């Protein structure tokens, strides 16, 4: 496989200036005008793209950027709203369920709400909560039946009613932004959505924030290659969005563009995926050097926050797994030692007979006990790493600890095959990202001989149990938001769509 030119590197900032000038003259940008894109069987489900108009000045602060320089618009807190229109008569369409979607181009680090009203009559339809959203995250609103006709005849207005920071969304009309990430209506009639998620994964519909999220997607796409050779082209397409022949560019925290800079131990997984396609890419050395700098005297690699060392289960998947891969690929035994030390530390200090903690402020403060997605990182990182390790006492110990944790997790699986957000707390409700991530780890562990058949059976039960939680076009709902809002946000029932979960599905389906 060969990496092609980086999409960011080939795009220049004058294009952004052109967009700003358009806004200054009050000229609205528009997507493909109200086209129907079939996504389901017999054209029963469709995306209807919006025509977008706005008159406010649409500018970015000088130190901010939008991923891939895709077209965007700011949803203002006051003044003229962003308007979405669809020039079609509802009588021409038979639609049971109508959803409106917008996708964040902003790294959101606060609570945010967007008011959706009818554009002409100003009747309020509902609010869209976008709390702590991430780049490429779609947010959807079910349009109540009484508003369906008026949404088509009037369009809707979007105004930010909560949040202090600017809010940008993708608007398409650039021959780059996937339709599903542009403002649209989903016309959902056909509930037969069993395989739609595969179409979303094996395309740019699944593009995610650089780091662990895009790493999950790349890992899922790569595992899918053995069943679908077309996945190899999608794998390269995703890598090309962030890597050119010698550099890597991405948006880090708060819409700040980073070039050839790693901002966290959670950002390392894509580099291991890159090594599968282009083992000579110079960015891989950046990742290895970063890990060496982050390692303590025992080889344990941790993150740092507010001057404190933090050990998280994420590092099992984003550090131990990549380092084990890179160690074998480049014959670097010291990287394998880092991998083992990092994984072993998590089992020693974050796992017990009845609890798996997602993080510890070293040396002792532990948080997020039995959080489902925190458990995913421990399990998935382990089953991906262990097959790569040489035989040793440490490997045997890690395998035994993995089995102990799996037994705890299996004892808390619910009748529908899923798990609660905090797997031992029914009050936190069923949650899909933890469920599908755990299932992916169970199935993969079984396929590698690490776990017995009851793990595979449990994973199959999860896969079937997920069916009610898919949208008509294959996105997984009822996921707890990314972890920028603390434990309270995970417990309070706020649930979203985050397309990194498609990567878990790819891993699961490849071995189930």
N, C-alpha and C positions, 0 to 999 in steps of 0.2 A: 504494500500500500504506500502511496505517496501523498504527502501533504501538499495542497495547492496554496495559492496566494491567500493571505489573510483578508477577509472582507473589510475589516476596519482599516487596514493599511492602504487599501485601494480607494477609500472614500476620503474626501477632503472637507475641511471645515467651510469653504465657501458655500457648499450646499445648505448648511445650517443657516448661514447668513441670508441666503435667498429666501428660506422659509420665514425668517424674522421679518424681512422686508415685505413679504406678502401680508403678514399679519398687521404690520404698521399701516398699510393702506386699507385695512379692513376687509381683505379678501380671504374668504374662508377656504380651507382645503377640503377636498372631498375624496372619499374612497371610491372604489368601483361603484358606479351609481346603481344601487339597489338590485344587484344581481343575485340570482338564486344559485347556490352551490349545493348539489345533492350530496348527502353524506351517508344515507342509509339505503336499505333495500327498497327497490322499486320507487326511489325518489320520495319516500314518505317523510324523511327528515331532511331539513334544509337549513343552511345558513343564509340569512338575508342581510347583506352588508349595508351599512348605513352611509348616507350622504351627510357629511359633517360640515357645519358652518359655525363660525365664531368671529367676533369683531375685536376682541381684546388683543393687546400686545402679547405675543407668544415668544418669550425669550427665556434663555437659560442663564443663570449666573455664570460668570466667566470660568469658575472652577468646577462646573458641573457638566455632565454629558449624559446622553441617552444611549443605551446599548445599541451597537452597530450603526449609530446615526440613523436609525429608523425614524420615520415621520412620527411626530408627537403633537399633543396639544395640552395646554394647562387647563385644568378645571378650576375656575376662579371661585373665590369665597364670596365675592360680591360683584355687582355690575352685570354685564351681559353674560349669560350662560353659554356653555357649549350645547349646540343643538344637533340632534340626530334625527334624520328623516328617512322615510321609506316610501317611495312613490309607487304604491301598489294598493289595490283594493282587497280588503280581507275577504270579500265575497268570492274573490278569485281563488282563494286558498282554503282548504279544509284543514284547520289546525286545532288539535286538542289542547296542547300545552305550548305556551309562548314564553320564551325566556329572553331577556336582554342581557348582553354581556359587554363588559369593558375590561381591558387588561392593563395592569399597572406597568408603567415605564419608570416608576419611582421606587427607590429603596425607602419604604415607609417605616418610621421608628416612633410612631405615636398612634393614638386612636383617631380614625378618620371616618367620616360619613359623607356620602354624596346623596343629595336630594334629587329624586327623579320626578319631574312633573310633566304634565301635558304641555306642549310648547305654546299652544294658542290659548286654551281655556285656563291654564295655570293650575289645574287640578293636581293635587299631590297624589302620586301613585304609591311611592314608598321610598325608603332610604336604603342605600347599599353601604354596608359596613366593610371597610377596607383596612381594618386595624392591623398594623405591623406587617403590611404586605411586602412582597418582594418583586423584583423584576420578573416580567413574563407571567405574572399570576393573574388568571382570569377571575373576575367576580361576576356572579350572575344573579339576576332578579327574576323571579316568576311573576309574569304580568297577570294580575287578577282578571278573571273573565270579563268583568264589566268595563275594563279599559282596553281590551284587545282592539276593537274597531277604531277607537280614538287614537291609539298609538300609531296605527297606519295612516289615519287621515290627518293627524296633527303633528306627529313626531313627538319627541321628548326633549326636555331641557335638563342639563346636568349642572348642579351647583354644589360646591363643597360647603357643608354646614358645620363640620367639625374637623379640627386639625389646624395647627399653626404653620406648618411648612407647605411649600408648593407641592402640588399633586399633578403629575403628568401621566397621560395614558397614550398608548400607541393608536394611530389612526389609519395606518395603511396607506394605499395609493402611491406606493413606491416600488412596486414589483419585487419587494423583498420581504415585507412583513407577512407572515402566514395569515390567511383569512380568519382563522379561528382566534388570532390574537388582535384582530382589528374589531372595532365596535360592530356588533351584529345582533340580529335576532336569531334565536334557534327555534325553528318550527319543528316541534317534536310530536310525531304521531305514532311512530313505530317503536315499541319498547324492546324489540329484539336487538339488543346492543352487545351481545356476547363477545363479538370479535372486533368491535369498533375501536377498542383501546389499542389494538395492534397497529391500526392505521395511524393513530395519533402518535404512538411511540416511534414508528418507523418513518418519520418525517421531521421537518423543523417545527411542527406543532409542539413537540416536546422540549424545545430548547429551554434551558434553565439558567439561573444565576451561576456564574463560574464558581467552582468549589465543590462542596459535597453534593449540592443539588444536581449540577450538570454531571458530576462524577457518577451519581446513581443512574442517570439516564444513559451515559456512555457505557457503563457496566452492563446495564440491561440490554442495550442494543447489541453489544458485542456478544453476549451470551446467546442472543437470538440468531446469530449468523449461522450456526450449525444447522438450524432448521429452515432458514430463509437467507439465501445468498445475497439477496438484494439489500439485506441489512448492512453489509460491508460498505456499500456506497453511502448509506445514511450515516454510518459511523464516521466516515471521512468528512462528510458534509458538516456534521456537528463540530468535529475538531477544527475544521477550516474557519469556523466562526471566531475562534479564539487564537489560533496559532497560524503564523505564516511560516516561511522556510527557516526563520531563525529567531522570531520574537513571539511573545504572547501579550495580548492586550485585552483588558476586560474592565467592567465597572465594579469597583469595590463598594465599600460602605458609602452611603449618602451620595450616590451618583458621582463619585470621583473616579476618573479614568486612571487606571494603573497600567504601566508598561514595564514588562520584565521584572515585576515585583510581586512577591508572594506575601499576602497579608495575614495568613493564619494557617495553623496546622490542619484546619478543616478544608484548605484549598488544594491539597496535594493529590487527591485521587485522579483528577484529569491528567496529570503528568504520567501516571502509570498507564493510563489508557493511551496516551500519546506514544509511549514506548512500544506499544503493540503495533502501531502503524508506522512510526518513524523513529527507530531506536537511536539514531544519530542526531536527533534534534537537540540543539544546544540548551533548550529550556529544561531538559531533564537534569542537566548538571545543576541548574538553579535550584531545582527541587531537592536534590540530594544534598547540596551544600546547606540549604536552609535547615534540613532535618538535623544535620550534624551540629549546627549551631544551637539548635533547640534542645539537644540531648544533654542530660545530666551525666554525672560521673559513672552512673550505672547503665547508661544507654537508654533510659526512659525519656521519652519525648513528650513534653507537655506544652500547653498554651499558657499565656500570661494575661491577666486582667487586673487592672488597677494595682499593678506592682506585685500581685500574688501569682504563684504557680497554680495552675488549674489542670487537674486530670479529668478527662471526660471519656465516656464510652465511645464517643465519635472517633477517637483516635484509633480504636481497634480496626475501623473500616477505612479511615482516611490516612492513617499512618502505617500501622502494622502491615496491612494488606499491600499497599503500594510498595513499601520497602522490601517485603519478601519477594514480590515480583521483580523489582529492579535488581535485587541481590542475585537472583538466579540468572537474569538476563545479562547482567554485566560482570558476573563472577566477582561480586563484592561481598565477601563474608561478613564484613563489619556491619553492613546494612541489615543482614539477617539477624545479627545480635541486637541491633536497635529494635527490629521488629518484634523479636521474642520478648525483650525487656519491657517494651511498651505494652504488649498484650498481657504479659504476666502481671504487671503492676495493676492493671484494671481488675483482673480477677482477684488479686490479693486484697485490694482495698475498696472496691466498689461492689463486690458480690458477696452475698451470704446465703444462709439456708432459706431465708424468706424474703430477701430484699435484693434488688439490683438498683444501685444508685447511678444516676446519669453523670453526676459530677461531684468532685471533691475539691474544695479549696485547701490545698496542702498546708498543714499536715492532717487535718481531721474533719473539717466541716463538710457534711455531705448533704446533697439535695436531690430532688426529683426521684424519690424512692418508688420503684416499680412503674415508672413512666414507660408506656409501651414503646415509644420511638427510641427512648434511651436504651431499652433492651434490644431493639433491632440492631443498633450499632455494635453492641457487644457480641450478639449471636452471628450477625452477618459478617462482621470483621473476622470472627474466629473461624467460621466454616470456609471463608475464602482464603484465610492465611494458613491454617494448619496443613492443608495438602501440600503447601510449598515448603514447609519446614523440614530440615533433615531430622532423622530419627535421633531422639535424645530423651533424657529424663524430663527436661522441661516440656517437650512436646507431649509426653504421656501425661504429665500433670495437667497441662492445659486441656487435653482431651477429656480427662476425668471431670475437670471443673465445668467444661462445656456441657457435659451430660447432666451434671447436677442442676445447672441453670435451666436446661431444656426441660427437665422433669418438673421444676417449679412452674415454668411457663405453661406446659401442657396441662397441669392440674387446674389452671385458671382459664382455659379456653371455654367459651360459652357454647351453648347448644347450636347456635347458628354458625359456628366455626370461627367467630371473630373474638376479639378481646376488648375490654374496656380501655379507655384512654390511660388511666392508671390501672393496671390489669387486676389489681385486687380491690378496686373501689367502684362498685356499681353506680354510685352517684355521678361518676364522671362520664358515663355513657359509652356506647360502642364507638370505636374510632378506627378508621380504615388504614391510615398510613402505618401505624404500629402493627395492625393485624396482617396486612399484606407483606410488610417487611419481615415480620416474624415467620410467616409462612414461607417466604423466599429462602430464609436461612434454614428452616427445617428441611425443606425439599432439597436444597443444595447440599446440606450436611449429609442427608441420606445418600444422595448420589455419589458422594465421595467416601462412603463407608464410615463416616464419623458417628452417625446416629442410626438407630434401628427403625424398623418399618412403621412403628406408631407415629414417628415424626412425619413420614411421607403421607400417611393417612390423615393426619391432622392438617397438613398443608393442603391436601385435596379438598378437605372439608371447608377450609377458609376460602379457597378459590370459588367454590360453589356459593358460599355464603356472601361473597362480595357482590353478586349479581344485582341485587336491588339498589346498590349504591352507585351505579354507573349512570351518567347522563346518556341521552339517546345517541350522542356522538362519541361516547367512549371515554369521558373524563371521570375520574374517581372523586366522588364527593365525600363529605363527612370526615375530612382530615383536620386535625388540629393544626392551628397556624404555626408557622416557623417560630422558633423559640427566641424571639426578641422581646417578648412581653412578660417573661417570668412565669413561674409556676401557676399563678392565678389565671393567666390567660389560657393555659392548658386545661385547667379544671372548670372553667366557667361555661363550657358548652359552645363557644364560638367555633364554628366549623367552616371549612373552606375547600376550594379545589387547589391543589398544588401538583403540577405535572411531573415532579421528580418521582412520584409514586408509580408512574408508568415504568420507570426503570426497575422497581421491585417486581412489577408484574412480568417484565421481560425475563428476569432471572428465574422467577417462579415457574413460568410457563415452559421455559427451556428444559426443565428437569422434572417436571411433575409427571 
